[in-house]
Amino acid sequence: MPWFLTSIAPKEDLVPPKKNRCRASRTFGFFNTYTEAYGAVMTNMGNMQECLYEYLVLEYIEPGIHPDVHVEQWFVWNRNARGWDLVGDGIKPEEFVGIVNWALG
């Protein structure tokens, strides 16, 4: 099963400007192994921050229609180090609880 990489914008960049706003996000791609996906995160392959995104989620998703996400690992952009840091123990930040499957909607 593939590991998908999706970046998510900070709260202040919510779009569109309506009452029920959602965050901008972009799925950059996927890898067939965790090692490849984690390596892409650690090297910020393809600039997954793009001077816009604050969070990145690595999701292990099964194939099919409306697939389940089996594992999530969360990262936050470190402006000083210019790289992705694991959020705490990689657990989903509180503000995203209840939101699943970023990569495939």
C-alpha positions as CSV (number, residue, x, y, z in Angstrom):
1,M,0.0,0.0,0.0
2,P,1.3,3.5,-0.8
3,W,2.4,6.2,1.6
4,F,0.9,9.6,0.5
5,L,2.4,13.0,1.3
6,T,0.1,16.0,1.8
7,S,1.0,19.5,2.9
8,I,-1.6,21.7,4.8
9,A,-1.7,25.5,5.0
10,P,-1.8,27.3,8.4
11,K,-5.0,28.7,9.8
12,E,-4.4,32.3,8.6
13,D,-4.4,31.1,5.0
14,L,-7.9,29.6,5.1
15,V,-9.7,29.7,1.8
16,P,-12.3,30.7,0.6
17,P,-13.2,33.7,2.8
18,K,-16.6,32.3,4.0
19,K,-18.0,31.1,7.3
20,N,-17.2,27.4,6.7
21,R,-13.7,27.8,5.5
22,C,-11.3,24.9,4.9
23,R,-7.5,24.8,4.8
24,A,-5.6,24.8,1.5
25,S,-3.8,21.5,1.0
26,R,-1.8,19.7,-1.7
27,T,-0.9,16.1,-2.1
28,F,2.5,16.0,-3.6
29,G,2.7,12.3,-4.4
30,F,3.2,8.8,-2.9
31,F,5.8,6.1,-2.4
32,N,5.5,2.4,-2.1
33,T,7.6,2.2,1.1
34,Y,7.8,4.1,4.3
35,T,11.5,4.5,4.0
36,E,11.1,6.3,0.6
37,A,8.3,8.5,1.9
38,Y,10.0,9.4,5.1
39,G,13.2,10.2,3.1
40,A,11.2,12.6,0.9
41,V,9.9,14.4,4.0
42,M,13.3,14.7,5.6
43,T,14.9,16.1,2.4
44,N,11.8,18.2,1.6
45,M,11.8,16.6,-1.8
46,G,10.2,18.9,-4.4
47,N,9.9,21.7,-1.8
48,M,6.7,20.4,-0.2
49,Q,6.5,23.5,2.0
50,E,6.4,26.0,-1.0
51,C,6.5,29.0,1.3
52,L,2.9,28.3,2.2
53,Y,2.3,25.0,4.1
54,E,2.7,24.6,7.8
55,Y,1.9,20.9,8.3
56,L,2.6,17.7,6.3
57,V,0.9,14.4,6.9
58,L,2.2,11.1,5.7
59,E,-0.7,8.6,5.3
60,Y,-0.6,4.8,4.6
61,I,-3.7,4.2,2.5
62,E,-5.1,1.0,1.1
63,P,-6.3,0.8,-2.5
64,G,-9.9,1.1,-3.6
65,I,-12.9,3.5,-3.4
66,H,-13.1,5.4,-0.1
67,P,-10.1,3.7,1.2
68,D,-9.1,3.5,4.9
69,V,-6.1,5.3,6.3
70,H,-4.2,2.8,8.3
71,V,-1.4,5.1,9.6
72,E,-0.9,8.8,9.9
73,Q,2.4,10.6,10.8
74,W,2.4,14.3,11.2
75,F,5.1,16.9,10.7
76,V,5.4,20.7,11.2
77,W,7.5,23.1,9.2
78,N,10.6,24.4,11.2
79,R,11.3,27.8,9.8
80,N,14.7,28.0,11.5
81,A,16.0,24.6,10.3
82,R,14.1,24.9,7.0
83,G,12.8,21.4,7.3
84,W,10.0,19.2,8.6
85,D,10.0,18.1,12.3
86,L,7.9,15.3,13.6
87,V,4.9,16.7,15.6
88,G,5.4,15.4,19.1
89,D,5.3,11.6,18.6
90,G,3.8,12.0,15.1
91,I,0.2,12.0,16.4
92,K,-2.4,14.2,14.6
93,P,-2.5,17.7,16.0
94,E,-5.6,18.5,18.1
95,E,-7.0,20.9,15.4
96,F,-7.2,18.0,12.9
97,V,-9.0,15.5,15.1
98,G,-12.0,14.1,13.1
99,I,-10.5,14.9,9.7
100,V,-9.3,11.8,7.8
101,N,-7.8,10.9,4.4
102,W,-6.1,14.1,3.3
103,A,-4.6,12.7,0.2
104,L,-7.6,11.1,-1.4
105,G,-10.4,13.2,0.2
